[in-house]
């Protein structure tokens, strides 16, 4: 249980700190004339992540926080995803956000991981939503929230971002 709770609370703290960074970045982008799009679906993304952490905690406690037999593999993939996500954050700098912001006249970033994928951070978060629960055999949380996240990304979030980013071009 100590490993589970340590990892769980470390990731929750990390996400809270990232929300603070996103808030600072939002103020910066707005001060430069940027604006938000897709705000209507953002609440569902927040709800999905809150429910993910609640489900992970509940399932983790129910399973007594025991690491799965394959935990070194799933946890290593989770840690790799963390590194890749921070590569995205560093690449976007003050343009990184949990919301979709458009900065008029600014071109989409095409360096770092964005050389290889248009939306790497979304795919990396999907990997995290799968591998973190699997580290502790939390199958329900892993499958349910990964599927919900993919549905939200593929049907709502990525199309909204694509329309916003490329309509100005």
C-alpha positions as MATLAB code, in Angstrom:
seq = 'XXXXXXXXXXXXXXXXXXXXXXXXXXXXXXXXXXXXXXXXXXXXXXXXXXXXXXXXXXXXXXXXXXXXXXXXXXXXXXXXXXXXXXXXXXXXXXXXXXXXXXXXXXXXXXXXXXXXXXXXXXXXXXXXXXXXXXXXXXXXXXXXXXXXXXXXXXXXXXXXXXXXXXXXX';
ca = [
       0.000    0.000    0.000;
       2.794    2.539    0.668;
       4.080    2.320   -2.928;
       0.571    2.798   -4.311;
      -0.243    5.770   -2.082;
       3.134    7.404   -2.723;
       2.749    7.114   -6.480;
      -0.912    8.135   -6.361;
      -0.368   11.296   -4.315;
       2.772   12.209   -6.277;
       0.816   12.108   -9.537;
      -2.108   14.051   -8.038;
       0.311   16.720   -6.787;
       1.992   16.807  -10.179;
      -1.375   17.400  -11.890;
      -2.284   20.182   -9.443;
       1.031   21.912  -10.136;
       0.437   21.524  -13.878;
      -2.975   23.176  -13.525;
      -1.251   26.129  -11.855;
       1.228   26.289  -14.738;
      -1.649   26.136  -17.226;
      -3.368   29.003  -15.424;
      -0.208   31.140  -15.596;
       0.247   30.275  -19.255;
      -3.399   31.153  -19.966;
      -2.912   34.608  -18.468;
       0.200   35.072  -20.606;
      -1.515   33.979  -23.822;
      -4.544   36.180  -23.122;
      -2.235   39.151  -22.472;
      -0.859   38.634  -25.976;
      -4.321   38.626  -27.555;
      -4.896   34.890  -27.406;
      -8.292   33.375  -26.840;
      -9.740   30.047  -25.759;
     -11.738   27.672  -27.935;
     -13.486   24.478  -26.914;
     -14.294   25.736  -23.433;
     -17.663   23.998  -23.618;
     -16.087   20.527  -23.526;
     -13.227   21.318  -21.116;
     -15.444   20.603  -18.099;
     -15.839   17.026  -19.352;
     -12.087   16.584  -19.563;
     -11.723   17.864  -16.001;
     -14.539   15.574  -14.847;
     -12.941   12.605  -16.596;
      -9.632   13.204  -14.806;
     -11.227   13.768  -11.402;
     -13.231   10.557  -11.812;
     -10.101    8.751  -12.990;
      -8.222    9.662   -9.812;
     -11.212    8.793   -7.625;
     -11.628    5.425   -9.348;
      -7.907    4.702   -9.176;
      -7.854    5.454   -5.459;
     -10.954    3.339   -4.804;
      -9.793    0.401   -6.904;
      -6.250    0.677   -5.572;
      -7.466    0.556   -1.967;
      -9.881   -2.282   -2.779;
      -6.944   -4.229   -4.262;
      -4.838   -3.253   -1.230;
      -2.427   -1.251   -3.376;
      -0.430   -4.300   -4.372;
       1.718   -3.828   -7.430;
       0.810   -6.147  -10.292;
       3.243   -8.914  -11.255;
       4.041   -6.900  -14.398;
       4.405   -3.608  -12.536;
       8.009   -2.947  -13.612;
       6.886   -2.893  -17.250;
       3.720   -0.821  -16.820;
       5.359    1.582  -14.384;
       8.377    2.010  -16.679;
       6.007    2.876  -19.537;
       4.215    5.319  -17.242;
       7.532    6.969  -16.316;
       8.557    7.118  -19.975;
       5.226    8.806  -20.731;
       6.009   11.346  -17.990;
       9.303   12.188  -19.665;
       7.602   12.529  -23.042;
       4.842   14.703  -21.580;
       7.384   17.050  -20.051;
       9.112   17.177  -23.425;
       5.775   18.443  -24.804;
       5.421   20.981  -21.993;
       8.972   22.272  -22.459;
       8.589   22.416  -26.235;
       5.399   24.482  -26.056;
       6.719   26.667  -23.242;
       4.229   29.410  -22.376;
       1.885   28.072  -25.062;
       1.352   24.776  -23.197;
      -2.042   24.469  -21.586;
      -4.718   22.014  -20.547;
      -7.159   24.171  -22.501;
      -7.099   25.069  -26.182;
      -5.720   28.562  -26.680;
      -5.159   30.236  -29.998;
      -2.593   32.972  -30.383;
      -3.508   34.917  -33.541;
      -0.701   34.983  -36.068;
       1.303   32.277  -34.307;
       2.002   29.129  -36.252;
       1.505   25.685  -34.719;
       4.669   24.343  -33.085;
       6.526   21.878  -35.317;
       9.583   21.065  -33.184;
      10.243   18.614  -30.366;
       7.685   15.798  -30.267;
       5.431   17.887  -32.536;
       7.765   17.018  -35.425;
       6.443   13.466  -35.228;
       2.810   13.854  -34.088;
       0.323   16.697  -34.170;
      -1.069   16.022  -30.699;
       1.564   14.019  -28.803;
       0.493   15.174  -25.338;
      -3.008   13.716  -25.780;
      -1.629   10.336  -26.766;
       0.873   10.409  -23.928;
      -1.894   11.131  -21.393;
      -3.812    8.182  -22.847;
      -0.791    5.960  -22.193;
      -0.637    7.294  -18.616;
      -4.335    6.582  -18.046;
      -3.706    2.996  -19.097;
      -0.338    2.207  -17.539;
      -0.696    3.821  -14.106;
      -3.750    1.744  -13.095;
      -2.280   -1.398  -14.664;
       0.746   -0.966  -12.411;
      -1.621   -1.858   -9.549;
      -3.908   -4.322  -11.416;
      -6.693   -1.717  -11.498;
      -8.176   -3.125  -14.699;
     -11.522   -1.364  -14.491;
      -9.918    2.060  -14.104;
      -7.396    1.356  -16.859;
      -9.866    0.140  -19.463;
     -12.849    2.365  -18.668;
     -10.975    5.670  -18.456;
      -8.664    4.934  -21.370;
     -11.713    4.238  -23.547;
     -13.540    7.353  -22.291;
     -10.455    9.469  -22.880;
     -10.002    8.126  -26.403;
     -13.649    8.763  -27.197;
     -13.403   12.327  -25.892;
     -10.131   12.960  -27.725;
     -11.071   11.476  -31.055;
     -14.629   12.750  -31.233;
     -14.378   16.118  -29.509;
     -11.021   17.476  -28.378;
      -8.670   16.854  -31.304;
     -11.220   17.935  -33.958;
     -11.889   21.145  -31.982;
      -8.181   21.866  -31.741;
      -7.591   21.076  -35.403;
     -10.376   23.451  -36.485;
      -9.011   26.200  -34.250;
      -5.345   25.776  -35.178;
      -5.738   25.457  -38.901;
      -8.671   27.760  -39.699;
      -6.333   30.758  -39.515;
      -3.940   29.354  -42.073;
];
